[in-house]
């Protein structure tokens, strides 16, 4: 799995570089792109609807506690807006 984190000043860390919260905090807010996730549980950043970040760039994914008519939902950005990802029935 390749992990690349590009930060605002234009620096890029690639797999094999020790990425710590201290390193990232010194460089700015990173954008992390992961080609593939397998065998892992992913936890999305959680927001209330009034606190969601900009939808740009497209392809971001967040968890919104009240984003689907007051109900919790996953949302994906299209570059301009956050779109509700329909959640199905509870697993059993």
Secondary structure, 3 states (H helix, E strand, C coil): CCEEEEECCCCEEECCCCCCHHHHHHHCCEEEEECCCCCCCCCCCEECHHHCCCCCCCCCEEEEEEEECCEEEEEEECCCCEEEECCCCCCC
